[in-house]
Amino acid sequence: MAESQAANDALSMTESRGGIRLSGVSKTFEPEPARGEEARPVVAMDGVELHAPQGRITAILGPSGCGKTTTLRIISGLEEPDDGHVWIEDDEVVGPDTWIAPEHRRVGFVFQQLALFPHLDVAGNVGFGLKRRERRDRVPEMLALVGLEGYEKRRPYELSGGQAQRVAVARALAPRPRAILLDEPFAALDVSLRNEVRAEVAEVLRESGTTTVLVTHDQDEALSLGDHVIVMIDGRAAQAGTPEQVYRSPTSPEVAGFLGDANLLIGDVRAGMVYTAIGPLKVDKSIPPGRAIALVRPEDLDLEVSTRGDGRITEVEYFGHDQRITVLLDGSSEFVKARLHARRRFEVGARVRVRAGSGQGPVVYPMGGPAGKPAGKLPS
């Protein structure tokens, strides 16, 4: 955990300038009461602190209702916060005595619905926010950037989903914004097309060098696209770091569970070991003794078919490249999941031994210890 914290501190020191920063941003909505019911305020953002580094793609990841879309709307100026500050490239755009109108913030927004103008062709859509004299050079430049030369005269209904996505990005980049905001931009695409399009869009955004904030609830999307990942839970930025940092060293069981499959095992820490339902696991000796939760990712477990096993397979999910296997452990109601190569054969009902593999050891969260702070992991 010390290495992860050092990396986060280094990022903060070297990239604290520029990009997009929020400090103490709060927003509460007062919904209309239903008939016969009392309306309850909805806290969308609760003192949010975050930084999207200059020129990088930052993915904000979180469950529905965590405040991630409200964060984008406040950055862009489509929503006004109750409190807090927002800076774009070190210029304060929101503060107690500051409010810069959306049209003066130079921020591009790509909505989930894309919102292409059906009465305009591709060139008209891309050049919509430009002055007439700028369009002749800038529109061809943007279409070349997104790989759509020759599509100038096509209408939105003549485009595939991926092509429409690239037109929306080109339109957002055309006015040379200081930042681009994308709200669930790939959610409407078929799974087979989604991976291809998001890789293409990420390449365009990195080539442009524009600071980008992407909102998503898709863990794979955030981890694969983001240079920097921020996890939001209950209106707060729960953790920020590189994709590897937030996945491998989550600061709480809640963050761990949202970032993919997580085996959260109750155990006892004694003398450099945590004793769990899958056996003892080695941890750093600095972890204090007592009850704790041990995080073990499914890919860090191995299974061996054995009549003298630790549990019974209850489910096998085949994904082609690998498989996820669920095991009910003997003498408990605990289930664990393992991700193994698809060529290995396992059947529902088979008894297996469950062992920790040779990868990273567990992240340990002492029960009753400091909230949201892992106490350690397997020494390297």
VEXDREN-2710 file (C-alpha; in Angstrom, 1 decimal):
% VEXDREN-2710
k/r/px/py/pz
1/MET/0.0/0.0/0.0
2/ALA/2.9/2.3/0.7
3/GLU/4.1/2.0/-2.9
4/SER/0.6/2.8/-4.2
5/GLN/0.3/5.8/-1.9
6/ALA/3.7/7.0/-3.0
7/ALA/2.7/6.8/-6.7
8/ASN/-0.5/8.7/-5.9
9/ASP/1.5/11.4/-4.1
10/ALA/3.9/11.7/-7.0
11/LEU/1.0/12.1/-9.5
12/SER/-0.5/14.7/-7.3
13/MET/2.8/16.7/-7.0
14/THR/3.7/16.5/-10.7
15/GLU/0.2/17.1/-12.1
16/SER/-1.5/19.3/-9.5
17/ARG/-1.5/22.1/-12.1
18/GLY/-3.8/22.2/-15.1
19/GLY/-6.4/19.7/-16.0
20/ILE/-9.7/19.9/-14.1
21/ARG/-10.0/20.2/-10.4
22/LEU/-12.9/20.1/-8.0
23/SER/-12.7/21.0/-4.3
24/GLY/-15.5/20.7/-1.8
25/VAL/-18.2/20.4/-4.4
26/SER/-21.6/19.6/-3.1
27/LYS/-25.0/19.3/-4.8
28/THR/-28.4/18.3/-3.4
29/PHE/-31.5/18.0/-5.4
30/GLU/-35.0/18.6/-4.0
31/PRO/-37.3/16.3/-5.9
32/GLU/-41.0/16.9/-6.4
33/PRO/-43.0/15.0/-3.7
34/ALA/-45.2/12.1/-4.8
35/ARG/-48.8/12.3/-3.9
36/GLY/-49.2/11.6/-0.2
37/GLU/-45.5/11.2/0.4
38/GLU/-42.8/13.5/1.8
39/ALA/-40.1/14.5/-0.6
40/ARG/-36.6/13.6/0.6
41/PRO/-33.5/15.6/-0.6
42/VAL/-31.1/13.6/-2.8
43/VAL/-27.4/14.2/-2.1
44/ALA/-25.7/13.8/-5.5
45/MET/-22.3/15.2/-4.5
46/ASP/-21.0/15.5/-1.0
47/GLY/-17.9/17.6/-0.8
48/VAL/-16.2/16.0/-3.8
49/GLU/-12.4/16.4/-4.2
50/LEU/-11.0/15.2/-7.5
51/HIS/-8.4/16.0/-10.1
52/ALA/-8.4/15.0/-13.8
53/PRO/-4.8/15.4/-15.0
54/GLN/-3.9/17.6/-17.9
55/GLY/-3.9/15.9/-21.3
56/ARG/-5.0/12.5/-19.9
57/ILE/-8.1/10.4/-20.1
58/THR/-9.8/10.3/-16.6
59/ALA/-12.5/7.7/-16.2
60/ILE/-15.0/8.4/-13.4
61/LEU/-16.5/5.0/-12.4
62/GLY/-19.4/4.4/-10.1
63/PRO/-22.9/2.9/-9.6
64/SER/-26.1/4.6/-10.7
65/GLY/-26.9/7.6/-8.5
66/CYS/-23.3/8.1/-7.2
67/GLY/-23.0/11.6/-8.7
68/LYS/-20.8/11.0/-11.7
69/THR/-23.1/12.6/-14.3
70/THR/-23.8/15.5/-12.0
71/THR/-20.0/16.0/-11.7
72/LEU/-19.8/16.3/-15.5
73/ARG/-22.7/18.7/-15.6
74/ILE/-21.1/20.9/-12.9
75/ILE/-17.8/21.0/-14.8
76/SER/-19.5/22.0/-18.0
77/GLY/-21.8/24.6/-16.4
78/LEU/-25.0/22.8/-17.1
79/GLU/-25.6/22.5/-13.4
80/GLU/-24.7/24.9/-10.5
81/PRO/-23.3/23.4/-7.3
82/ASP/-24.5/24.4/-3.8
83/ASP/-20.9/24.8/-2.7
84/GLY/-17.3/24.3/-3.7
85/HIS/-14.8/25.3/-6.4
86/VAL/-14.1/24.1/-10.0
87/TRP/-10.9/25.0/-11.9
88/ILE/-10.2/24.3/-15.6
89/GLU/-6.6/24.7/-16.5
90/ASP/-6.1/26.7/-13.3
91/ASP/-8.9/29.1/-14.2
92/GLU/-11.6/29.2/-11.5
93/VAL/-14.9/28.7/-13.2
94/VAL/-17.0/28.0/-10.1
95/GLY/-16.6/29.5/-6.6
96/PRO/-18.5/31.4/-3.9
97/ASP/-18.0/34.6/-6.0
98/THR/-17.3/33.1/-9.4
99/TRP/-19.6/31.7/-12.1
100/ILE/-18.3/31.4/-15.7
101/ALA/-21.1/30.7/-18.1
102/PRO/-21.0/27.3/-20.0
103/GLU/-20.3/29.0/-23.4
104/HIS/-17.2/30.7/-22.0
105/ARG/-15.6/27.6/-20.4
106/ARG/-14.4/26.1/-23.7
107/VAL/-15.5/22.6/-22.7
108/GLY/-16.8/20.0/-25.2
109/PHE/-19.6/17.6/-24.2
110/VAL/-20.4/14.2/-25.8
111/PHE/-23.8/13.0/-24.6
112/GLN/-24.9/9.4/-24.4
113/GLN/-27.5/10.1/-27.1
114/LEU/-24.8/11.8/-29.2
115/ALA/-27.4/14.5/-30.3
116/LEU/-26.3/14.8/-33.9
117/PHE/-28.4/17.2/-35.9
118/PRO/-30.5/15.1/-38.3
119/HIS/-31.0/18.0/-40.7
120/LEU/-27.3/18.6/-41.1
121/ASP/-24.7/16.4/-42.9
122/VAL/-21.5/15.2/-41.3
123/ALA/-19.6/18.3/-42.3
124/GLY/-22.4/20.5/-40.9
125/ASN/-22.5/18.7/-37.6
126/VAL/-18.7/18.9/-37.1
127/GLY/-18.6/22.6/-38.1
128/PHE/-21.7/23.6/-36.1
129/GLY/-19.8/25.4/-33.3
130/LEU/-17.3/27.1/-35.6
131/LYS/-17.2/30.5/-37.3
132/ARG/-17.8/30.3/-41.0
133/ARG/-14.2/31.2/-41.9
134/GLU/-12.9/28.4/-39.7
135/ARG/-14.9/25.6/-41.2
136/ARG/-13.0/25.2/-44.5
137/ASP/-9.8/24.0/-42.8
138/ARG/-11.0/22.7/-39.4
139/VAL/-13.8/20.4/-40.6
140/PRO/-11.5/18.3/-42.9
141/GLU/-8.8/18.3/-40.2
142/MET/-11.3/16.8/-37.7
143/LEU/-12.7/14.3/-40.1
144/ALA/-9.1/13.1/-40.9
145/LEU/-8.4/12.8/-37.2
146/VAL/-11.4/10.5/-36.7
147/GLY/-10.9/8.6/-39.9
148/LEU/-14.0/9.8/-41.8
149/GLU/-12.6/11.6/-44.8
150/GLY/-15.1/11.3/-47.7
151/TYR/-18.1/11.3/-45.3
152/GLU/-18.8/15.0/-45.4
153/LYS/-22.1/14.8/-47.2
154/ARG/-23.6/11.9/-45.4
155/ARG/-26.6/12.4/-43.1
156/PRO/-26.6/10.9/-39.5
157/TYR/-29.1/8.2/-40.5
158/GLU/-26.6/7.0/-43.1
159/LEU/-23.9/6.3/-40.5
160/SER/-23.2/3.2/-38.4
161/GLY/-23.2/3.6/-34.6
162/GLY/-19.4/3.7/-34.5
163/GLN/-19.3/6.4/-37.3
164/ALA/-21.9/8.5/-35.5
165/GLN/-19.8/8.2/-32.3
166/ARG/-16.7/9.5/-34.1
167/VAL/-18.7/12.4/-35.6
168/ALA/-19.8/13.4/-32.2
169/VAL/-16.2/13.4/-30.9
170/ALA/-15.0/15.4/-33.9
171/ARG/-17.7/18.0/-33.3
172/ALA/-16.7/18.3/-29.7
173/LEU/-13.0/18.7/-30.6
174/ALA/-13.5/21.1/-33.5
175/PRO/-13.7/24.3/-31.4
176/ARG/-10.3/23.4/-29.7
177/PRO/-11.8/23.0/-26.2
178/ARG/-9.7/22.9/-23.1
179/ALA/-11.5/19.7/-22.0
180/ILE/-13.8/17.0/-23.4
181/LEU/-16.5/15.4/-21.2
182/LEU/-18.2/12.1/-22.2
183/ASP/-21.2/10.8/-20.5
184/GLU/-21.6/7.0/-21.0
185/PRO/-20.8/7.5/-24.7
186/PHE/-20.7/3.8/-25.6
187/ALA/-23.7/2.5/-23.6
188/ALA/-26.0/2.3/-26.7
189/LEU/-23.6/0.3/-28.8
190/ASP/-23.7/-3.4/-29.3
191/VAL/-21.1/-5.3/-27.3
192/SER/-19.3/-6.5/-30.4
193/LEU/-19.0/-2.9/-31.6
194/ARG/-18.4/-1.2/-28.3
195/ASN/-14.8/-2.4/-27.7
196/GLU/-13.7/-1.4/-31.2
197/VAL/-15.3/2.0/-31.1
198/ARG/-14.0/3.0/-27.6
199/ALA/-10.5/2.0/-28.6
200/GLU/-10.8/4.2/-31.7
201/VAL/-12.2/7.1/-29.7
202/ALA/-9.5/6.8/-27.1
203/GLU/-6.8/6.9/-29.8
204/VAL/-8.3/10.1/-31.2
205/LEU/-8.5/11.7/-27.8
206/ARG/-4.9/10.8/-26.9
207/GLU/-3.7/12.1/-30.2
208/SER/-5.5/15.4/-29.7
209/GLY/-3.9/15.8/-26.3
210/THR/-7.2/17.2/-24.8
211/THR/-7.9/16.7/-21.2
212/THR/-10.8/14.1/-21.1
213/VAL/-13.2/13.1/-18.4
214/LEU/-15.3/9.9/-19.2
215/VAL/-18.2/8.8/-17.0
216/THR/-19.1/5.1/-17.0
217/HIS/-20.5/2.4/-14.9
218/ASP/-18.6/-0.2/-16.9
219/GLN/-15.6/-1.4/-14.9
220/ASP/-13.8/-2.9/-18.0
221/GLU/-14.3/0.4/-19.9
222/ALA/-12.9/2.5/-17.1
223/LEU/-9.9/0.3/-16.5
224/SER/-9.0/-0.2/-20.1
225/LEU/-9.5/3.4/-21.3
226/GLY/-8.6/5.5/-18.4
227/ASP/-5.0/6.7/-17.7
228/HIS/-6.4/7.9/-14.4
229/VAL/-9.5/6.3/-12.7
230/ILE/-11.7/7.9/-10.0
231/VAL/-14.2/5.7/-8.2
232/MET/-17.3/7.5/-6.9
233/ILE/-19.5/6.0/-4.2
234/ASP/-22.4/7.8/-2.4
235/GLY/-21.5/11.2/-3.8
236/ARG/-17.8/11.1/-3.0
237/ALA/-14.6/10.3/-4.7
238/ALA/-13.7/7.2/-2.8
239/GLN/-10.4/6.5/-4.6
240/ALA/-8.2/7.8/-7.4
241/GLY/-5.1/6.4/-9.1
242/THR/-3.9/4.5/-12.1
243/PRO/-6.1/1.5/-13.2
244/GLU/-3.7/-0.9/-11.6
245/GLN/-3.6/1.0/-8.3
246/VAL/-7.4/1.1/-7.9
247/TYR/-7.9/-2.5/-9.0
248/ARG/-5.0/-4.0/-7.1
249/SER/-5.0/-1.8/-4.0
250/PRO/-8.6/-0.7/-3.4
251/THR/-9.0/1.5/-0.3
252/SER/-12.1/-0.3/1.0
253/PRO/-14.2/-3.4/0.5
254/GLU/-16.9/-1.3/-1.2
255/VAL/-14.4/0.0/-3.8
256/ALA/-13.0/-3.5/-4.3
257/GLY/-16.4/-5.0/-4.9
258/PHE/-17.3/-2.4/-7.5
259/LEU/-14.1/-2.8/-9.5
260/GLY/-14.9/-6.4/-10.5
261/ASP/-15.3/-9.8/-8.9
262/ALA/-13.9/-9.7/-5.4
263/ASN/-13.7/-12.6/-2.9
264/LEU/-14.0/-10.8/0.5
265/LEU/-13.2/-13.4/3.1
266/ILE/-13.6/-13.0/6.9
267/GLY/-10.5/-14.1/8.7
268/ASP/-8.1/-13.7/11.7
269/VAL/-4.7/-12.1/11.4
270/ARG/-2.0/-13.6/13.5
271/ALA/1.8/-13.4/13.1
272/GLY/2.0/-12.5/9.5
273/MET/-0.9/-14.8/8.3
274/VAL/-4.6/-14.2/7.8
275/TYR/-6.6/-17.4/8.5
276/THR/-9.6/-17.7/6.1
277/ALA/-12.1/-20.3/4.8
278/ILE/-9.6/-21.1/2.0
279/GLY/-6.7/-21.5/4.4
280/PRO/-3.9/-19.3/5.8
281/LEU/-2.7/-16.5/3.5
282/LYS/0.6/-14.7/4.0
283/VAL/0.4/-11.0/4.8
284/ASP/2.7/-8.3/6.0
285/LYS/3.7/-8.8/9.6
286/SER/2.9/-5.1/10.3
287/ILE/-0.8/-5.9/10.1
288/PRO/-2.2/-5.9/13.6
289/PRO/-3.8/-9.1/14.9
290/GLY/-7.5/-9.5/15.0
291/ARG/-10.5/-10.0/12.8
292/ALA/-10.2/-8.7/9.3
293/ILE/-11.6/-8.9/5.7
294/ALA/-9.2/-10.3/3.1
295/LEU/-9.6/-9.4/-0.5
296/VAL/-8.5/-12.1/-3.0
297/ARG/-9.3/-11.5/-6.7
298/PRO/-10.7/-14.6/-8.6
299/GLU/-7.6/-14.6/-11.0
300/ASP/-5.4/-15.1/-7.9
301/LEU/-7.1/-18.4/-7.0
302/ASP/-6.4/-21.9/-8.4
303/LEU/-8.6/-25.0/-8.3
304/GLU/-7.7/-28.6/-8.3
305/VAL/-10.3/-31.4/-8.7
306/SER/-10.1/-33.7/-5.6
307/THR/-12.5/-35.8/-3.7
308/ARG/-10.8/-34.4/-0.6
309/GLY/-11.5/-30.9/-1.7
310/ASP/-12.5/-27.8/0.3
311/GLY/-15.8/-27.2/-1.5
312/ARG/-18.1/-28.0/-4.4
313/ILE/-18.5/-26.3/-7.7
314/THR/-22.0/-24.7/-8.1
315/GLU/-21.5/-22.8/-11.3
316/VAL/-19.2/-22.7/-14.4
317/GLU/-19.5/-19.6/-16.7
318/TYR/-17.6/-20.0/-20.0
319/PHE/-16.4/-16.9/-21.7
320/GLY/-14.2/-18.4/-24.5
321/HIS/-10.9/-16.9/-23.4
322/ASP/-11.4/-17.9/-19.7
323/GLN/-14.0/-19.2/-17.3
324/ARG/-15.4/-18.1/-13.9
325/ILE/-16.1/-20.9/-11.5
326/THR/-18.1/-20.5/-8.3
327/VAL/-17.3/-22.8/-5.3
328/LEU/-19.4/-23.3/-2.2
329/LEU/-16.9/-23.9/0.7
330/ASP/-17.5/-26.8/3.1
331/GLY/-18.9/-26.0/6.5
332/SER/-20.0/-22.5/5.6
333/SER/-22.3/-20.4/3.4
334/GLU/-19.3/-18.7/1.8
335/PHE/-18.9/-18.8/-2.0
336/VAL/-15.6/-18.0/-3.8
337/LYS/-15.1/-17.3/-7.5
338/ALA/-12.0/-18.3/-9.5
339/ARG/-11.1/-17.2/-13.1
340/LEU/-9.1/-19.8/-14.9
341/HIS/-8.0/-20.7/-18.4
342/ALA/-10.9/-22.0/-20.6
343/ARG/-8.9/-25.1/-21.6
344/ARG/-9.1/-26.5/-18.1
345/ARG/-12.2/-28.7/-17.6
346/PHE/-14.5/-28.3/-14.6
347/GLU/-18.0/-29.5/-14.0
348/VAL/-20.8/-28.4/-11.7
349/GLY/-20.9/-30.7/-8.7
350/ALA/-17.2/-31.6/-8.7
351/ARG/-15.3/-31.3/-5.5
352/VAL/-12.2/-29.0/-5.6
353/ARG/-9.3/-27.8/-3.5
354/VAL/-9.1/-24.0/-3.4
355/ARG/-5.7/-22.5/-3.2
356/ALA/-4.2/-19.0/-3.5
357/GLY/-2.1/-18.8/-6.7
358/SER/1.4/-17.3/-7.1
359/GLY/0.1/-13.8/-7.9
360/GLN/-0.6/-10.9/-5.5
361/GLY/-1.5/-11.8/-2.0
362/PRO/-4.6/-10.5/-0.2
363/VAL/-5.3/-6.9/0.6
364/VAL/-6.4/-6.9/4.3
365/TYR/-9.0/-4.6/5.9
366/PRO/-8.9/-4.8/9.7
367/MET/-12.5/-4.9/11.1
368/GLY/-12.8/-1.9/13.4
369/GLY/-9.6/-0.5/12.1
370/PRO/-9.1/2.8/10.1
371/ALA/-12.0/3.1/7.7
372/GLY/-11.2/2.6/4.1
373/LYS/-7.5/1.9/4.5
374/PRO/-6.0/-1.5/3.6
375/ALA/-3.5/-2.6/6.2
376/GLY/-1.3/-4.4/3.8
377/LYS/-0.8/-7.1/1.2
378/LEU/1.6/-10.0/0.3
379/PRO/5.1/-8.7/0.4
380/SER/6.9/-8.8/-3.0
END
